[in-house]
Amino acid sequence: MLYNDHNPPHFHVIYQDHEAIVDIHTLEVLSGTIPKRAKLLVMEWASDHRAELESNWERARLRKELEKIEPLD
């Protein structure tokens, strides 16, 4: 997640040589690609932490420090 980034609310995924941008609300990949297995793991994690992602999006827009979000178990 980047400070003062553009809408819609989203987060950035970097996996090996792949990059993608994922919509927080719909979990749709807005741009880029990541391998299928990595995408499944990212979607599971994002689904479990959607409220935290939304909160961090608002914090970033206000240029506040982002809260740590736990990794996938």
Backbone torsions as a table, in degrees:
resi	resn	phi	psi	omega
1	MET	NA	137.3	-178.0
2	LEU	-112.2	147.1	177.8
3	TYR	-68.5	138.1	176.4
4	ASN	54.6	40.0	179.4
5	ASP	-79.7	168.7	-177.3
6	HIS	-79.0	157.9	173.7
7	ASN	-78.4	160.1	-0.8
8	PRO	-73.8	163.4	177.6
9	PRO	-55.3	129.3	-174.8
10	HIS	-155.4	170.8	172.8
11	PHE	-134.3	158.9	-177.2
12	HIS	-101.2	138.0	178.2
13	VAL	-116.9	130.7	174.2
14	ILE	-125.4	123.2	179.6
15	TYR	-138.5	114.1	-175.6
16	GLN	50.6	-120.4	-179.3
17	ASP	-94.8	12.8	-175.8
18	HIS	-110.5	148.6	176.1
19	GLU	-138.6	146.4	177.7
20	ALA	-149.8	159.2	173.7
21	ILE	-118.4	129.4	-175.1
22	VAL	-120.2	129.5	176.5
23	ASP	-67.2	128.7	-178.8
24	ILE	-65.7	-39.6	-174.1
25	HIS	-77.1	-41.4	-174.8
26	THR	-102.5	-14.8	-173.9
27	LEU	59.5	24.7	175.4
28	GLU	-82.2	138.8	173.9
29	VAL	-75.6	115.1	-176.9
30	LEU	-82.0	-34.6	177.1
31	SER	-158.9	157.9	179.9
32	GLY	82.1	-179.0	179.3
33	THR	-145.6	151.7	171.3
34	ILE	-139.1	154.1	-179.7
35	PRO	-57.5	151.7	-174.6
36	LYS	-54.0	-47.6	-178.3
37	ARG	-62.2	-44.2	178.2
38	ALA	-63.8	-40.3	179.6
39	LYS	-62.5	-41.7	178.1
40	LEU	-61.0	-41.9	178.9
41	LEU	-67.3	-41.9	178.5
42	VAL	-62.5	-43.2	-178.6
43	MET	-66.3	-38.4	176.7
44	GLU	-63.3	-47.4	179.5
45	TRP	-61.2	-47.7	-177.7
46	ALA	-63.6	-39.2	178.2
47	SER	-62.1	-41.8	179.2
48	ASP	-69.6	-23.4	-173.0
49	HIS	-123.2	25.1	-175.9
50	ARG	-58.7	-43.8	-179.3
51	ALA	-62.1	-39.1	178.8
52	GLU	-68.3	-38.2	176.6
53	LEU	-63.9	-43.1	178.2
54	GLU	-62.3	-42.7	178.5
55	SER	-62.6	-44.5	178.8
56	ASN	-65.7	-33.7	176.6
57	TRP	-59.8	-46.5	179.5
58	GLU	-65.3	-40.4	177.9
59	ARG	-61.8	-42.1	179.6
60	ALA	-64.1	-40.8	179.5
61	ARG	-61.5	-31.4	179.1
62	LEU	-92.0	4.9	-179.6
63	ARG	59.5	36.1	175.4
64	LYS	-96.5	159.9	178.3
65	GLU	-62.8	137.4	-179.8
66	LEU	-80.2	147.3	176.9
67	GLU	-83.7	144.3	177.3
68	LYS	-71.0	136.4	176.4
69	ILE	-112.6	128.6	-177.4
70	GLU	-61.1	144.9	176.5
71	PRO	-72.7	169.8	177.1
72	LEU	-67.2	135.0	178.3
73	ASP	-72.2	NA	NA
